[in-house]
Amino acid sequence: MLLMYCGFLPTIQAQNYAHSTIWTRFQVSASLPKRWDIMTGLHWRRQNNFVHSKLNFWKEPLLSGVQVQLLRRNKAQTVAFIPIQINYFLSNTLLGREEDFSTPQNREWRASVGIEFTQKVRPKLIFRERLLQEFRFFRSNRDQPVGRIRGRWQASYRWRSSVSINAITELVIHNPPQINGLKPFRFHQFWLGGSLLWRLSSTLNLETGYTIVKTQRSTLIETDFQNVINLNLFLRL
C-alpha cells in the first residue's frame, strides 16, 4: 500500500495552470554596411486573472521590455551570425495560484549570442533554424548569471503576394550556470504556433497569430500552459 502511495505521489502533487495571454511587439530594423543588420524592439504582454476570468487576457500585466540585436549575414543570405542581443525586461509571474499575486515584479537583463540558418526550399517556401545561448541576470537572483539555450524552427509559405503563413516551434532548455539547488540541465519551455504575416507596405508588416507555450516552473512539478494571442508590427527602414 505504501509503495502504491509513493508511486502516485508525484501525480497528486503535480499542478497545471492554464492562462490566456497576449504578446505584442513593435520592431524596427535597418541595414548597415557590410551585410550587418540592427534591430530594436518593444515588448508588451498582458495576462488574465483567473479569479475573475480565464479568458480576459487584458486584465493583469505580464511583461514589458526592450530589445537590441546586431546580426551579420553571409553573401548567400543563408547564414546569419548574432554576436549580441540585449534584452531588458520587467516581468510579472504568471498567475496560476493565490501565492502568485504576492510575488513582486522582477527585473531581468539578458545577453545572447547565436546563429540562424535559412533554406529556400521552393520559391514560396522558406525554412529557418535558430540557436541562441542566453545569459540571464535577475534582480531576484542578485544578478548572478543563469544560462538557457533556445532552439527555434520556422517555416514560411508565401500564400499570396501580401500574405505569408508561418509555422513555429521552439524548445528552451536550462543549462549552466544555474541557480543553486536546481538541476544544471532541464526542460523549461516548448512553443508551438502559427501566424499570418500581412504585408501592409514595402516597409511595414503586421503579424497575427496564436501560440501555445508550456513552461515548467522551478518546483519541477508545476507547469504553466499559455494560450497566446500574438500581435506584432515590423518596420523596415
URJOFEN-V532657 format. One line per field, one symbol per residue. ss: DSSP state (a for helix, b for strand, c for the rest). phi: phi as a letter, one per 30 degrees, with the letter a starting at -180 (. if undefined). Layout:
ss=???
phi=???
This chain:
ss=caaaaaaaaaaaacbbbbbbbbbbbbbbbbbbcccbbbbbbbbbbbbccccccccccccbbbbbbbbbbbbbbcccccbbbbbbbbbbbbbccccccaaaaacccbbbbbbbbbbbbbbbbbccbbbbbbbbbbbbbbaaacccbbbbbbbbbbbbbbbbccbbbbbbbbbbbbbccccccccccbbbbbbbbbbbbbbccccbbbbbbbbbbbbbcccccbbbbbbbbbbbbbbbc
phi=.ddddddceeddddbcbcbcbbcbbcbbbadceiicbbbbbccbbbbdcddcadcddcdbdbablbbbbcbbcdddicbbccdabcbbbcbcdddcbddddcdddccbcbcbbabbcbbcdbecbbcbbbbbccbcbcddchhddbcacccbbbcbbddbdcbbccbbbbbbbdbedbdejcddbadbbbcbabacccddadbbbbcbabbcbcbcdddiccbcccccccbbbcccd
